[in-house]
Amino acid sequence: MTALTADQSAEQLPRPARLSDVKGWFLTADQLLFDWFLAHQEQRSESGDLLELGAYMGKSAIFLGARLRADERFTVCDLFDSPAEDASNSKEMKRSYSTLTRRAFEANYLAFHGELPTIVQGLSSIVRNHVEDGTVRFAHIDASHLYEHVHGDILAVRELLTETGVVVMDDYRAEHCPGVAAATWQAVADEGLRPICITGTKFYGTWGDPEPLQKALLEWLRPRKDIWHEVQYVHDAPLIRLSAKGAKEPAHPVSRYRDQAAPKRPAAQAPTAPPARPGPRTEPHPRRGALRTVALNVLPPIITKAIVAARKKSRTSGRR
């Protein structure tokens, strides 16, 4: 697929009619958890801003933007079309995000919201130049997959979060991202990061006290039949593990292009069986020639010869 260019026309930019039209990976379990954490913070009147490091085409950013309160700031930091500063990161960007551009992200975001978030275009390592320490209540890290960058992102977010702030790590267990796993669990072992819960794709933690959050989360999970969960212990601390494969997604922001959504196709009907073809005609009394053909093709040669000889003899005697 050809990469989008910075000067492409408006007609070529995406016009998503629903959140699922936006390219990216944001599973139901994580949508539910994002929604729950943000609602829980609002219910407890916890103040703070939102932050996302690594935006791709904006799917999770669009979702976060819908939970932004009037007095809050939402900052999105991504390289977009900018070149990475080191060869290894440039190689990863070219391999994984060749279609990523700032204009495509902006078009997707503005399809659902009236204004853009604060955009910082560059490496995630510069985010502390644009966000004040201790001001972020919810941070989503989904930028580089390289260990040294992820480790730096975690340390930066630790300074940016409020005392009760929550950080979410994407791809903490993905096979192709061992650097993310190493940096995440190193932060748990050595940097004071305390796990709250995990899904199949994301790790949720805090540098504050996770116990009140886990208690409230378990109270929300227990009556639900559509979300499976269990509690394990990691590094002598409880960790909630959950899956929501059968659950319904939470409410999504509405696109300004919603009326252009393709109508749902009617359920496929079983094809009508074609009329039965008439079977082959059968003769009530097979002709003698047909019997002879069957005898020649089926009976052993010695019997066939005997039949032929008998018929000749019958004909000869009939002429006398």
N, C-alpha and C positions, 0 to 999 in steps of 0.2 A: 504494500500500500504506500502510495506516495505521501511524503510528509507534508503537512500543511505549512504554508509559507506565511511570513509575517504580514505580507501585503495582499493577501487573498481578499476577494470581494465578499461583500456581505451575503450574497447569494450562496456562497460556498461554505459559510460557517454553519455549525450545527444548529438545529431548531428542535430541541427535544420536546415532545408532547407530554412526556411523563419521565419520572426519575429513572426508570428502567431503560430509557432510551440513551442515557448518558453512559459512555463507555467507562468501565472500571469494575472494581470488585468490592462489594459491600453487602455481605450476607445478612440474612434476616436476624440471626442471633446478635450480631453487632449493632444492627439498627435498633433492636429492642434495648440493648444495653446502653447505647448512646442516649436514647430517649429516656431511659430510667435514671441514669446518673444525672443528666441535666435537669430532669423534673425534680429529682430528689434535692438537688442543690437549690432549686428555686423554692421548693416547699420550706426549706430550712433558711431561706433568705441569705444564702451564701453569695457574696458578691465576687466579681472577678470577670475577666475577659476570656475569650476563646482563642485557640491557637492551633494551626495545622501546619506541619512541616512536610511538604510533599503533597501535591494536589492532584496530579495526573489531569484528568478531564473535569474534575470538580464534583464527582458524585457525593462523596462524604462531606465536602465543603458545603454543597447545596443543602444537605440534610442539617448540618450544624447551623448554617445561617438562619434556618427557620426557627431555631431555638434561641436565637440571640435576643436579649432584652434591650430595651430602648437606650439604656444608659451604658451599654457595654460595647466593647470593641472586638472585632474579629479580624485576626491577622493570618494571612496565608503566605507562606514562604516557599518558593520553588524556583528552580533554575529556568523553567520554561524554555525559551529559545537561546538562552545564554550558554556559552561554552563553559564546561567544567574546568577547574583550575589545574587538575592533575590528570595524567593519562589514564589511570585505572578507572576513575570516575567518568571520564569522557567516554570510555569504551562501554561502560555499563549503560550510560544514558543512550548511546547510539543503538545498543542491542535491545533495550527494554522499552524505550519511550520515543521511538523515532517519529511518532505522529503528534507529540506533545507541543503545543504552542500556547502562548499567553492569550492570544485572541480567541482560540477555541474554548479555553477555560472561561474567559469572560462571557462569551456568547452563551455557553451552557448556564453559567451562574445567573446571568441577567434574564434568562428565560423563566426563572422562578422567583427572582428578587428584584426589587426596585433599584438597588444600588450595589456596587461591588464592595467586598471586604477590603481592608487595607492589604495591599499586595506588596510583598518584598521579593523582588526578582534577584535571585542570587543563591549562593550556597547557604545551607541552613546554619552554617557556623556564624553567619553575620546577624542572626535573628536578635541577639541580645543588644545590638546597636539600635533596634527599632521597637523593642518591647521592654518595659520596665520590670525589674525583678519584683517578685512577690505579687504580681497583678493578675495571673492567669489561673482560672479555676478548672479548666479542662483543656488538655493538650493532646493532640493526635500526631504521633510521629510515624511518617510513612515516606521518608525521603530516600537517601542512599541506603543500599543494602550492604555496604562495605563496613567492616568492623570499626575501623578508626573513625569513620564519619558518624556511625550510629552511637558509638561511645561518647563522642563529643556532643551529639544531639541530646542524649540523656542527661549529661552533666549540665548542659545549658538549660534544659527544661526544669531541672531540679531547682535552679536559682529563680526561674520565672514563676513557678507555681506558688499559689497561696498555701497556707499551712494545711488546709484540707483539700487541696487541689488533686485532681486525678490525671494520670498520664496513661495513654493507650499506645501500645507498641504493635505495629502491624508486622506480619510475617515473622513472628518470633520463633516459629517452629517449621517454616517452609524449607523444603529440601534444598532449594537453590539459594537460600539466604543463611548459611551457617554463621556469617558475621553478625547478623541481627540476634540470633540465638545466644551467641557468645557474649555480646554486649549486654543483652537483657539480663541474663542470669548472673553475669559478673556484677551488675548493678545491685541485684538482690543480695549477693554474697558479700560485696565489699563497699557498696555505695549507699547503703541504707534504704534502698527501694523495697517496699513491702507489698507483696502480691495481694490483690483482692479477688480476682477471678480470671478465668481464661475461657476462650472459645477455640474453635478449630483454627482460627486465623489471627486472633488478637489477644494480647496480654494487657490486663488492667491493673494498675498499681498506684501507690501513693507514698509520699515521704511523711505523711501524717499517720494517724492511728487508723488502721483498716477495719478494726473490730466493729465500730458502729455501722460502717457501710456494709460489711458482710452480714451483720445481723438484720439490717433492713432489707438487703437484697434477698436473703433466705426467706424472710416473711413474705416477700413478693412472689418468690418462686414456688413455695410449698403448695399453694392451692392450684397452681397452673398445671394442667394435664398436657399442654402442648409444648412444654419446655422440660427436657430431662436435665437433672443436675445431680452432682455428688460433691462431697467435701473430702479433699485429700490434704496431706500435710507435707509441706516442702520447707526445708530449712527450719524445722521445728515450728512452723506456723501454718494455720489453716489456709486452704486455697479452694475456692469454689470452681468447679468445672461444669460447663453446661453446653447443651446443644438444643437448637430450636428448628430442626428440619421440618417439622409439621406445623410450625406456628405461622400466624398471619403477621405480615409486616405492619409496623406502626404507621400512623398517618404521615403522608408525604406532602411536601409543599406542592402547590398547584402551578403548572406551567401556563404561561400566557399563550402557548400554542396548543393547549389541550383540545381545542375544537378541531385541530388538524390531525388528531390521532386516527390511525387507520381503524375502520370499524372491525369488530370481532367477526371472524368467519363463523357461519352457522355450523353446528355440529355435523360432521360427515354422516351421511345416511348410507346404510348398507346398499350396495349395488343391486339393482333388480336382476334376477336371473333371466337369461335369454330364453325365449320359447324353445321347448324341446324339439329337436330335429326328428323328423320321422325316421324310423328304423329302416334298414334295407328290406326290399321286397323279398318275399319267400315264395317259391313255387310250391303249390300243394303236392305235386307229384314230380319229383326230379326226373328230368329227361334221361334216357338211356346213356347219352353221351356224357352227362355229368357223372353218372355212376361209374362209368368206365374210367373217367379221369381220376376219380377218387381211388378206384382200385389200383390204378397204375402208380399213384403217388404214395399210397399208404400201405397196401398189402405187400408181403414179401414176394420176391420174384417168382419163387416156385409155385405159390398159390395163384398168382396172377396168370402164369402160363397154363395152369390146370383149368382155370375159368375160361380162358380164351379157347383152349382145345375143346372143352365141352360145348361152347357156343358154336364152334365150327361143325362139330359132329351133329348138333341139333339141326343146324341149317341144312346139312347134307341129307340127313334122313328125312327132312320135311319136303325135299324136292322130289323124292322118289315116289 
